[in-house]
Amino acid sequence: MPYVKRWSPPWTITDGRAGNVRQAVALASALKRGAHQPLVLTPRAPWRWLAPRWLPGAARGFGEAFQQLAAEHPQLAIGCGRQAAGALRELRRGGTKVVQILDPRISARHWDLLVVPEHDRLRGGNVLTLLGSLNPVNDGWLACGRAAFAAFGALPGPRTALLVGGPTPHAPWHEPHMVQVFQQLAAQLRAEGGSLLATTSRRTPPALVGALRSAFADVPHVIWGDGGDGVNPYAGLLGWANRVVVSPDSVNLLSEACATRMPVAVALADQAQGRLALFQQALRARGRLQPRWLDWHTDGRITPLRETTRIAAEVQARLLPV
């Protein structure tokens, strides 16, 4: 019989930032090679400053745990972010197959494969592009969210999920404007019925969480404010939602909202600039965003945005042949 190489579960290499971890884990899980093995880097100077550029001694420059991993020569590692890109270069020198998520801003030749958003300029024979970002949202993930938060099903419909991030240089919205969004959505729910399923993020200004609770105080709701509210019910919110509203500042949040089969609207959409604006334009071209704020309409034929499965299949075909 011919020899068949058996691949061990992939390692995920990140700086620990939630958005980077989520993308790396989503791709590792979609490969279906067993439970991924996570490693959070603890880089020190000068590697921390200069990554992803390579310097001698990189095996020890990203922390003791990484040094041990590099000595073991793992088969496959998936990283996301600039620090991960530097660490993956060192692993590849030892024979590991490596997949870098997000543009490292230097030549693509230092990695086996790169996965970047379409709105980035990086292109090449080993570069895979996608619309939005990698994420775990699919029908199975949503079903698990509904099962884990079954009580949300008792809330009156339509259930509107509200995903609030925070201002960024590419979406510099102001708190009073977001408060107006809350008030407009609450007025619609009072007039038409329904309930709110809301979550904030680490970037949400603290005062805005209070404004959110105040605006929807007399509307059936679940509000998770990233502090003192128990387990984040994010999967349950998307699982039980009939429609989704997203703040304009996060490719990740908007990608995950559009991975559902629900209509999606962007609040303060005109605040998006640069790559965020381009992403919204691409989604509108696909008919994936509601054309007008709070004017909900769907013909029942929504195609979810699910790029992770496609990218995983490409990685499988190029790096992990059976």
GIDA-V306370 format. One record per helix or strand of 2 or more residues. SS is the DSSP state (a for helix, b for strand). FROM is the first residue (numbers start at 1). TO is the last residue. Records with the same first field share a line. If there is no record, write none. Layout:
SS->FROM-TO + FROM-TO
This chain:
b->11-14 + 37-40 + 76-80 + 97-101 + 113-117 + 127-130 + 159-163 + 195-199 + 221-224 + 243-247 + 263-267
a->18-30 + 47-50 + 58-61 + 64-72 + 82-93 + 108-110 + 139-148 + 150-154 + 175-192 + 206-215 + 234-240 + 251-258 + 269-271 + 274-285 + 308-319
